[in-house]
């Protein structure tokens, strides 16, 4: 595996991004060199003066049998982009790997697609730009352009001057093998639940005493964790206490992530419906019971079906379900079977996740011990996701938001699909970084969006510290939003 020697620049971050794509986590770095293995070959990434005020970007290597050379003059503001493009080309030539998203390593491909749409003035032009400039596959270029257009339409339902609220409930019935979130086992630590709810209500009271007349709210998302792991009385107290404080716009979107089917009861759904929630998320992840047991989920597929039937009986107008492609032991055919089971239940939106090997998760630790790099291209799962998209399109679902994560199986993506009118405004506003977010609860991130500038302020992740310092968390956001 190679080393990249940087001459004339120290753009470590973009170089690391591309190396990580091909070789996984970096093993070693020096002041001017990033090493992914035995330093063979040495790849030279060079930045030097070009002509007419431009800079010349050159990437080259020669291992005695093969060689690579790319050199191009670009404007100074494009030098990092060109460094990544050339390094991606050189590593693709060295390894033979071509990634579905090409040299795009960021979490928001639709942002790049939107820029291409503006620059070229057409869908065909944007598609070709993604393919030729970034080496994105034709199928992913189509997906990015279609989703970027949908995001723009959805955002018209969220006034730019309004904010959105994320309320985090970091408790789950158990920890999934793929999860690295700071979530506590609600069943084993019931003594933390009431103090946590008290702390969130205190944070909300302090914060919106200052913000209530300054920032209207267009959407609220209650996530986690698993909010429905709270007992009914605490769930009701939390929802009522927070929502009555918020200056909600008429028709504001309210989503509750019920998540685990084994936490869903008629009593809890009655509380959620009474709070005004119109969008409910039930997340089976898979309909294969052996997989559910293997990844640490404490429910089965029958419970998922029962929870969906119950939600429909209770009148929830919009039901979302999540699935994960690439779960341990599953094939693309298994994933497509789960998708069909999901479609048979008649949800209004479906989010397809590609398995992310999140650091400190059990799956990631096991993968590292085996010396695996699951992020390498995986044609079988690429074809599986392409088949899933086709099946969803035939069922009337269109992509409306999309994002990527690091260390994802096959270098793939997460995509939200919905029937027309059932897109989540919150999902688009949050993932696009085009609407301000007020985060409540442990680990919640707040962000103030002003044009292209985004300023972030986090809440403490440690639950005990958050409970102790909830007043401080409110003050952080007061300082962020009104100074």
N, C-alpha and C positions, 0 to 999 in steps of 0.2 A: 504494500500500500504506500501511497506517495507522501511526500512532504511538499508544502507550498511555500516557496521562498518569495517574500514580498519585497520588491525593490522600488523605492520612490514613493511608497505609501505605507500606511499602517491600518488599512481598512479590514481589521480583523473580523469584525462582525459579519459582513457579507461573505467573506471567504469561509468562515466557520459554517455559516448556513449551508453553503453548497457542499462542503466536505461532509457535514453531518448527513446530508441527503444521501450520499453514496456510501458512507462508511460508518454511520452511527456516531455516538458520542466521541468527542476528541480525546486522544490519549495524552498528548503532550503539546506544549507551545513554548516558544521562545520569543524574544523581542521582535524578530523579523521572520519567524518561521512557524508554520502550523503543521504538525506531524500526525498522520493518521495510521502509521505503522512503521515499516522498516525503511522509510525514506527512499523508496525506489518506485518510480523515478522521482527526481526532483523537478517540480513544476515551478517555473518562474512566472510570477505575476508582476508586471512592470508598468509603472506610470511615469511618463516623462513629458516634457513640453512638446506640443504638436505645432500645427500651423494655424495662423490667423487667430491666436488666442485659445485654441482648443488644446486638449490634452491627448496624448497618444497612449492608448491602452494596448499592451501586448501580453499574450500568454503563450508559453512554449514549453515543450519538454521533448527529450530524446532519450529513449532507454536502450539504444544500440540496435534495436530491431525495428522499432516504429518511432515516429516523431509526430509532433503537432505544432502548428504555428498559426496564430491569429493576431492581427494587429489592425487597429482602427483609430482614427482621430474622432473625438466626440467633444461636445461642449462640456465645460467643467462640471455643470450640474448633473451630467449624465454619467460621470466616471464610475460611480459605484454600480450602477445598472450594467454598464458594459463589462466591468470586472467580473460580475456574476455570470453574465451571458457567456463570456469567453471561458471562464473556469468550468462552467457546466458543459460546454462543448468539448473541452479538453478531457474531462473526466468521463463523459459519455463515450468518446473515442477510445479512452484507455480501458474502460470496463465493459463496454457494450451495453450498458444500461440506458434506457430511455424512460424517463418518468412521465406519468400521465399529465402532470402539471408543469413539466419542463423545468425551467430555472426559477419559476415562482416558488418562493419559500415562505412568504407571508401568510397570515391567517385569513386574508380577505381578497381572494382572486377577483371578486366582483368589483372591487374598487379599481383594479387595473382594467377590467373590462369596461367599466363606466368611463374611465379616462380615454380608452380607445374609441368608444362610441362618440365621445365629444370631439376627439381629434379627427376621426375619419368621416363622421357624419352618417354612417350607415352600419347596419348589423353585419353585412358581408365584409365591410372594411375592418370592423373591430375584430371579427373572427379571424381574418387573415393576419392582422397585426399580432394577435395572441399566438398564432401558429408560427409566424416567421420571426417575430422579435423575441418571444419568450419560449419557443419550442413546445408550447402546449399542444396536446393531442387534439385532433379535430373534434372528437366527441366531447372533451372537456371544454374546448373553446365554445362550442355550441351551448353547453350548459351554463358557462359563465356569462355569456351575452344574454341569454334568455332570462337568467336569474337577475342580472343587473337591471334589466328593464322592469322586471316585476318589483324589485325593491323600490325603484323610483315611484311606481304607481302606489305601492302600499304606504309609503311615507307621506303621501298627500293626506292621509288620515290622522297624522300626528303633527299639529302645528309646530313650527320651529321654535316658537317662544315658550312652548310647554316642555315639561320634563316627564320622565317616566320613573317609576319606583320599583326597585327590586327588594324584596323582603326575604331574607335567608333564614331557613330553619335547619340547622346543621345536625339533625338527628336522623338515624335510620334504624330499621329493625336489625340489620347486620351490615357488614362491609363487604361489598362485591370484590371479587378477585382483581378486577381491572381498575378499581377506584383508588385515588390518592387524596381525595378531599378530606379535610379535617372534620369528619363527621363522627359523632358519638353514638354509641349503641343506646338507643332510647329505652330499650327494655331492661338493660342492666344498670342504667344510671337515671332512674326516674326522679331522683332528688334534684337533678339539675334542670328539669324541664320548667317548673314554675318560676325559679329565679331567672331563667333565661327569658321567659315571656315577660316578666316584670321589667327586665332590663331593656328589652326592645320597646315596650310601651313607654318607658321613661325617655329613651332616646327619641322616640317619635314625638312625644309631647313637647320636649325642649326644642326640637328642631322646627316643628311646624308652628310653634308659637311665633317664630321669627319668619318662616317662609310662607305661611298660609296665604298672605295677600300678595306675595311676590312671584310665585311660580305655580301655575296651574298644572295639573297632572293629567296626561292623556292615556296612560296605561300603567297597570300594576301587575307585577309577576311575583307570585309567592312560590319560591323554589327551595332547594336544599342541596343535600339531604332529602328527606321525605317529610314534608309538612304534616301529612296525615299520620305520621308516627306519634304525634301528640295525642293525648286522650281528648275526648270530645269537649270537656269543659275548658281546657286550656286552648284548644283550637278555636273555639268560639270567642273566648276572651281576647285572644291575639288578633283575630280578624276584625272583630268589632272595634277593639281599641285602636288599631292602626287606621282602618278605613274611615272611621268617623273623624279622624284628624286631617285627612287629606283633602285638599281643594280639587276634587275630581271634576273634570270637564264633563258635560253631558255626553252620555254614550261612551265614557271611558272604558277601555278594555280591561277586564280583570281575569287573570289566569291563575289557577291553582294547580300546582304539580302534585297530584296524588301519587304518582310514581309507582310504588309497590302495590300490586293488587291485594296483597295480604293485609294491608293497613286500611283498606276501604270498607266502610260499613254504611248502612242506610242512615244512621244517626249523623255520621260525619258529613255525608253528602247533603243531608238536609241543612246542616249548619253552613256549608259552603255555598249552597244555592241561596240561602237566606241572606248571606253576605253580599250577594249580587254577582257572583262569579258566573260568567257565561261560557268560559273556556276551561275545560278540565283535561289534564294530561294523565293518561294511564300508560305506563311504560313496561311492556312485557319483555323487551330486548330480544327474546326468542320464544318460540312456541315448542321448543324441544326440552322436555322435562329433565333429561339427563344433563343437558348443558346448564340449565338453571341450577341444578344441584352442584355441578362442578364449579360454577363461578360464585357460589355462595348466596344465591337468591333463595329466600325462604318461602317461595310460592310456586305454584305449578300453573300450567296453561289453562286448566279448568277454572282456576280462580280468576285469571285474566278475563276469560269469557263472562264469568258471573259478574265481575265488576263493571264490564262494559254494558251488559244488559241492564244492570241496576242504574247506571248513570243515565241511560236513555229513558228508562221508566220514570226517572225523577226530573226529566225535562231539560237536561243540559243541552243547549243549542249547538255547542261546538266541542267535539271530542278529538283530542290529539293522541296519537300513539307513537312510541319510539321503538326502533329496532336497531340492532348492532350487527354489522357485517364483519366477519373475521374472528368471531368468538372461538375460543380454544376448542378444538375438536370438531368444528363445523366446516362443512364445505359450502361453496356458493349455492349448490342445490338446496342444502338445508336452509340457507338464508332466504332463498326464493320461496321455499315452502312456508316459512314463517310470514313472509310478506303476503302470500295468498290467504293465510289464516287471518291476518290483520285486515285485509280488504274485505273478507267475508263478514267481519264484524261491523262494517260500515262507518268507520271514523271519518271525520271531516278534514283532518290533516294527518300526515305521517312524516316523521323525521327519520331519515336513514343516516345512522352514524357508522363511520368506519372505526374499528377498534383502535384506540390510542393506548400505547404502552406507557402509561403515566408513571413517572418516577416514584418509587416507594410502594407502588402497588405490587401485589403478590405475583401477578402475571409478568410484570416487568422484571422483578428480581429473578424469577425462574428463567426468563428469556436471556438475561445477562449471564447467568450461571452456565447456560448452554452455549454462550458465545454467538447468539443469533442476532441478526439485524433484520427485524420484521418489516422495516420501512422500505426495503428494496422492491422494485416493481413486481407485481403479482398479477400476471395476465388473467388468471382464472377469476380473481375477485374483481378486476376491472370489468371483465365480461359480465360477471354477476350483477354489478351495479348498473351497467348499461342495460341489461335485461330488466332489472327492477324499474329503471326509469321508463322504459318502453311500456311495461305493464301498468305503471302508475298513470302514464299519459293516456293509455287506452281506457282507464277507469275514471278519467276526468280530473286527475291531479296534476298541477303544474308546479315547477320549482319556484320558490319565492325568497328563500334566503340560503346562504351557503357560507361555510367557513372551514378552515383547515386547522389542524393541530400538529404539533411535533410528534415524531416517533409513531406515526399511524401506519397500520398495516397497508403495504402496497403504495405508500405515499398518496393515499386517497383523501376523501373529503367527507364532510357532513352536510347534508342537504335537507331542507324543509320543503315538503310538498303539501299543497292544499287544494281543495276544491275552491272555485271562485267565491270570494266573500268570506273565506275562513282563514285567511292568512293572519299571522300574529304580528300586530304592529310593534309590540315590544321586541320580538326577536329581530326584526329588521332594524329598528332604531338602535338597539344595543350593539348588534354585530357590525353595523355599518359605521359606528362612531359618528353618527349624524344627529343624534339627539342626546341631551343631557340625561344622566341617570343618577338618581338618589338611592344609595344603598343603605339598607337598614339591616342590622343584625351582624353576628359574628362573621368575619371574612368578607363582608359585602364591599364591593368597590363602587365608589361614586365617581362620576366624571362630568366635568363642565365642558360643553362643546361650544366653541365660539369660532365660527367659520371653519377653517382647517385646523385650528388649534384645539387640542384636547388636554385638559388638566385633570389628573386623577388623584383621588385621596382614598386610601383603604381604611377599612375597619380592622381592628385586631382579630386575628384568626383564633387565638387561644380563647376558648369559651369562658373559662374562669376569669381571665383578664378582661374580656369584653364585658362581662357582668359587672365587674368591679369598676370599670371605667366608661360606662355607657354615656355619662354626661360629657366626657371628653370627646367621644365619637360624634355626638351631636354638634359640639363646638367646631370640630374639624370641618363639618359640612356647612355650618353657618359662615365660617370664614371663607370657604370655597365659593359659596353661591352669592353671599351678599357682602363679604369683606368685613 
